[in-house]
Amino acid sequence: MTTLPGTTPARTPAAEGPATMRAWRVTGPGEPADVLRLDEVPAPEPGPGEVLVRVRAVAVNFPDVLLARGEYQVRPEPPFVPGIELCGDVVALGEGVAVGERGLAPGARVVGSAIGVLSELAALPAAAVRPAPEGLGDAEAAALTIAYQTAWFALHRKARIRPGEHLLVHAAAGGVGTAAVQLGVAAGAWVIGVVGSPAKAAVATAAGAHHVLVRDDDLAARVKELTGGAGADVVVDPVGGASFEQSTRCIALEGRIVVVGFASGDVPPVRSNHALVKNYDVLGLHWALYQQRRPDLVDAAHDALTRLVAEGAVRPVVADEVPFEDAPAAVQRLAGGTTTGRLVVHVAG
């Protein structure tokens, strides 16, 4: 096992590093503020094919809310550590991970995604860890992976967006939404952002949306008006429910609706007869499947995102950074549905 200079692996006979660490753990299903507890637990060691990371920052994601409630598709046995997205420093490489492989080496600043990172140290599969872009601070880097990877795959792999197309982004002031707006502009699309309240409109505008609409019953008609009657060529929908239904009413000929989540809590039906008579596609996107089965595609997307960061085309919108001790309140804020951009938990560094 290769370790960060000046440190030794945790829980070895000559260990000078910590044998334990602080970690937030879900004690049972419930609201995040009620079921998250700060515990002192054994520090992890990297297993074969893993990387041990000293955590700098953790971005809060809606799956953290669902993990706390016991409603996520993966249901670890309590008590367990939530958190699925981080920025940190490589401490040690497990067996089978060579120094320099995938840009990984002790001391390297990295980003990564795996369940169980809301802690001071985390062991992740090497395939889920990548170099952090130099142009981003720790909080911004922590917020890069899931939202921007999701938006990238939605626009480029699923929808195959083309310059000049009309892009409609729901929840355009949220994490995936601001990422999709920025990436849509970078791809040469004309972007219409949809937000849930007037207070969120400025965030979508700052992300680059050419026009911002507040969600209401006239949304479809307003989109058609803005697109000269043609409708949206591509829709990115992390909301579901009424937002999806509105999208089907204003989708263009051969348009593509990419479903990336159901933040509204309402999973809408897909009417195949309606898709047939209007010639549009409904495309599902669960980004974690690419990380599990095609990490090579995730690597390529990360390289593209790193270039766009260097060019100044994308930068995660961090609305607030909170101390490690306030992590439950941050997850609860996200559960309330009133946040914009990203909430990030500062851990160390």
C-alpha positions in Angstrom: 0.0 0.0 0.0 1.4 3.4 -1.0 0.8 6.2 1.4 0.9 10.0 1.5 4.4 11.3 2.5 4.5 12.0 6.2 1.6 9.6 7.0 1.1 5.9 7.6 -1.9 3.7 6.9 -4.5 3.7 9.6 -4.6 0.7 12.0 -1.2 -0.6 11.3 1.2 -1.6 14.1 3.4 1.5 13.5 0.6 3.8 12.6 1.2 7.4 13.3 -2.0 8.5 11.6 -5.4 8.3 13.3 -6.8 4.9 14.2 -10.3 6.5 14.3 -12.1 9.3 12.6 -15.3 11.3 12.9 -18.1 10.3 10.6 -21.8 11.2 10.3 -24.0 8.1 10.4 -27.6 7.4 9.7 -29.0 5.6 12.7 -32.4 4.7 11.2 -34.9 5.9 8.6 -36.2 9.4 9.1 -35.6 13.1 8.4 -31.9 13.9 8.1 -31.8 16.3 11.0 -33.3 13.7 13.2 -31.4 10.5 12.2 -27.8 11.8 11.5 -25.4 11.3 14.4 -21.7 12.2 14.6 -19.7 9.2 15.7 -16.1 8.2 16.3 -15.5 5.1 14.2 -12.5 3.1 13.0 -10.6 4.8 10.2 -10.8 2.8 7.0 -8.0 1.2 5.0 -8.0 0.9 1.2 -8.8 -2.6 0.1 -7.7 -4.0 -3.3 -8.5 -1.6 -6.1 -9.4 1.2 -3.7 -8.0 4.6 -2.8 -8.0 6.1 0.7 -8.9 9.8 0.6 -8.6 12.5 3.3 -11.8 14.4 2.8 -11.7 18.1 2.2 -15.3 18.8 1.2 -18.6 16.9 0.6 -21.3 18.1 -1.7 -24.8 17.4 -0.5 -27.1 15.6 -3.0 -30.7 14.6 -2.9 -29.8 10.9 -2.6 -28.4 11.8 0.8 -32.0 12.8 1.8 -33.4 9.6 0.4 -30.6 7.5 2.1 -31.6 9.1 5.5 -35.3 8.3 4.8 -34.6 4.8 3.7 -36.1 5.6 0.3 -33.0 5.3 -1.9 -32.6 2.4 -4.3 -29.5 1.3 -2.3 -30.4 0.7 1.3 -27.4 0.2 3.6 -28.0 -1.3 7.0 -28.0 1.4 9.7 -25.8 2.7 11.1 -24.1 3.8 7.9 -22.2 6.8 6.5 -24.1 8.7 3.8 -22.5 11.3 1.5 -21.8 10.4 -2.1 -19.6 13.1 -3.6 -16.3 14.6 -2.4 -13.1 16.4 -3.0 -10.0 15.4 -1.0 -6.4 14.2 -1.0 -5.1 10.7 -1.7 -3.6 9.2 1.4 -2.9 5.7 0.2 -3.4 3.4 -2.7 -4.7 -0.1 -2.2 -3.3 -3.3 -3.6 -3.5 -3.3 -7.4 -3.6 0.5 -7.8 -0.3 1.7 -9.2 1.1 5.2 -8.5 0.3 7.4 -11.4 -2.6 5.2 -12.6 -5.5 7.4 -13.6 -3.5 10.4 -12.3 -3.7 8.9 -8.7 -0.8 9.2 -6.3 -0.4 10.0 -2.6 -0.9 13.7 -2.1 -3.0 14.2 -5.3 -6.1 16.3 -4.9 -9.0 14.3 -6.3 -12.8 14.2 -6.7 -14.9 11.1 -6.4 -18.3 9.5 -5.9 -19.3 6.6 -3.7 -21.8 6.1 -0.9 -20.1 6.7 2.5 -18.0 9.8 2.2 -19.5 12.1 4.8 -16.5 11.5 7.1 -12.9 12.6 7.7 -11.5 9.7 5.7 -13.1 7.6 2.9 -12.1 4.5 0.9 -13.4 4.6 -2.7 -12.9 2.3 -5.7 -10.1 3.7 -7.8 -12.4 3.8 -10.8 -14.6 6.3 -9.0 -11.8 8.8 -8.3 -10.3 11.3 -10.7 -7.9 14.3 -10.5 -9.6 17.5 -9.3 -9.5 20.3 -11.9 -6.9 22.9 -10.9 -9.2 25.8 -11.6 -11.7 24.9 -8.9 -11.6 25.4 -5.1 -12.4 22.5 -2.8 -16.1 23.2 -2.5 -16.6 23.7 -6.3 -14.6 20.6 -7.0 -16.7 18.6 -4.6 -19.8 19.7 -6.5 -18.5 18.8 -10.0 -18.9 15.1 -10.4 -22.5 14.1 -10.1 -24.4 17.1 -11.3 -22.0 17.9 -14.2 -21.6 14.3 -15.2 -25.4 13.9 -15.2 -25.9 17.0 -17.3 -23.1 16.0 -19.7 -24.5 12.5 -20.3 -28.0 14.0 -20.6 -27.0 16.5 -23.3 -24.2 14.7 -25.2 -24.7 11.0 -24.8 -28.5 10.7 -24.6 -29.9 13.8 -26.4 -27.0 14.4 -28.8 -27.6 18.1 -28.6 -26.5 20.2 -31.5 -25.5 23.9 -31.8 -28.5 26.2 -32.4 -31.1 23.8 -30.8 -33.5 25.0 -28.1 -32.8 23.5 -24.7 -35.4 23.5 -21.9 -34.0 22.9 -18.4 -36.3 22.3 -15.5 -35.1 23.3 -11.9 -32.5 25.5 -13.6 -31.4 27.0 -10.3 -30.5 23.6 -8.8 -27.4 21.6 -9.0 -28.1 19.5 -12.1 -30.1 22.5 -13.6 -27.3 25.0 -13.4 -24.9 22.4 -14.7 -27.2 21.7 -17.7 -27.6 25.4 -18.4 -23.8 26.0 -18.4 -23.1 22.9 -20.6 -26.0 23.8 -22.9 -24.6 27.3 -23.5 -21.1 25.8 -24.0 -22.6 23.4 -26.6 -24.1 26.3 -28.6 -27.7 25.8 -27.6 -30.3 28.5 -26.9 -31.3 27.8 -23.3 -34.6 28.3 -21.5 -34.4 27.8 -17.8 -37.5 27.0 -15.6 -37.4 27.8 -11.9 -39.9 27.3 -9.1 -40.1 30.8 -7.9 -39.1 34.4 -8.9 -36.4 34.4 -6.2 -34.5 31.6 -8.1 -34.6 33.3 -11.5 -31.3 35.2 -10.9 -29.4 32.0 -10.3 -30.5 30.5 -13.6 -29.7 33.7 -15.4 -26.2 33.9 -13.9 -25.6 30.3 -15.0 -26.2 31.5 -18.6 -29.8 30.8 -19.4 -31.0 33.1 -22.3 -34.5 33.2 -20.9 -35.9 32.1 -17.5 -39.5 31.2 -16.8 -41.2 30.6 -13.5 -43.0 27.3 -13.5 -46.8 27.7 -13.9 -49.7 26.2 -15.9 -48.9 28.3 -19.0 -45.3 27.0 -19.2 -45.8 25.0 -22.4 -47.5 27.9 -24.2 -44.7 30.3 -23.2 -42.0 27.8 -24.4 -43.7 27.6 -27.8 -43.9 31.4 -28.0 -40.2 31.7 -27.2 -39.3 29.1 -29.8 -41.4 30.5 -32.6 -43.9 27.8 -32.2 -41.4 25.0 -32.8 -41.0 23.9 -29.2 -37.9 22.7 -27.3 -35.6 20.3 -29.1 -34.1 19.0 -25.9 -35.5 18.9 -22.3 -33.5 18.1 -19.2 -36.0 17.1 -16.4 -34.9 16.4 -12.8 -38.4 17.2 -11.5 -41.0 14.9 -13.0 -44.6 15.3 -12.3 -46.3 18.3 -13.9 -43.0 19.4 -15.3 -42.7 16.3 -17.5 -46.3 16.7 -18.6 -45.7 20.3 -19.6 -42.6 19.2 -21.5 -44.6 16.7 -23.6 -46.9 19.6 -24.6 -44.0 21.8 -25.9 -41.5 19.3 -27.3 -40.4 19.9 -30.9 -40.6 17.4 -33.7 -38.1 14.7 -33.0 -37.4 16.4 -29.7 -35.7 14.5 -26.8 -36.9 14.6 -23.2 -34.2 13.3 -20.8 -35.5 12.2 -17.4 -32.9 12.4 -14.7 -34.9 12.4 -11.5 -38.2 13.1 -9.7 -37.5 15.9 -7.3 -41.2 16.6 -7.2 -41.9 13.2 -5.7 -44.3 12.5 -8.5 -43.3 9.9 -11.1 -45.3 10.7 -14.2 -46.5 8.1 -16.7 -45.0 8.0 -20.2 -47.8 7.8 -22.8 -46.3 5.9 -25.7 -49.2 6.9 -28.0 -48.5 10.6 -27.4 -44.8 10.0 -28.1 -45.8 8.3 -31.3 -48.1 11.0 -32.7 -45.7 13.8 -31.9 -42.4 11.9 -32.9 -40.5 12.6 -29.7 -38.2 10.5 -27.5 -38.3 10.0 -23.8 -34.8 9.0 -22.5 -33.9 7.8 -19.0 -30.6 8.6 -17.4 -29.2 7.0 -14.2 -25.6 8.3 -14.2 -24.4 5.8 -11.5 -24.9 3.0 -14.0 -22.2 4.5 -16.2 -19.8 4.7 -13.3 -20.5 1.1 -12.5 -20.5 -0.4 -16.0 -18.7 2.1 -18.3 -16.2 4.1 -16.2 -14.3 4.7 -19.4 -17.2 6.9 -20.6 -17.1 8.7 -17.2 -13.4 9.3 -17.6 -14.0 10.8 -21.0 -16.7 13.1 -19.7 -14.4 14.2 -16.8 -11.7 15.1 -19.3 -14.2 17.2 -21.3 -15.4 18.9 -18.1 -11.9 19.6 -17.0 -11.2 21.3 -20.3 -14.4 23.4 -20.0 -13.4 24.4 -16.5 -10.0 25.5 -17.8 -11.7 27.5 -20.5 -14.0 29.2 -18.0 -17.2 27.7 -19.6 -18.3 25.8 -16.5 -18.0 26.4 -12.7 -20.2 24.8 -10.1 -22.6 27.2 -8.3 -21.9 26.8 -4.6 -24.7 28.6 -2.7 -23.3 27.8 0.8 -20.5 26.0 2.5 -21.2 24.8 6.1 -18.9 23.3 8.7 -18.7 19.5 9.2 -20.6 19.8 12.5 -23.6 21.3 10.6 -23.9 18.6 8.0 -27.4 17.3 9.1 -28.9 20.8 8.8 -27.4 21.1 5.3 -29.0 17.8 4.2 -32.3 18.9 5.8 -32.2 22.2 3.9 -31.9 20.3 0.6 -34.8 18.2 1.6 -36.9 21.3 2.0 -36.7 22.1 -1.7 -35.9 25.8 -1.3 -32.1 25.7 -2.1 -30.3 27.0 -5.2 -27.0 25.8 -6.5 -25.1 23.4 -4.3 -24.6 23.1 -0.6 -21.2 21.8 0.4 -20.0 20.5 3.8 -16.5 21.7 4.7 -14.6 18.8 6.3 -10.9 19.7 6.4 -8.2 21.6 4.5 
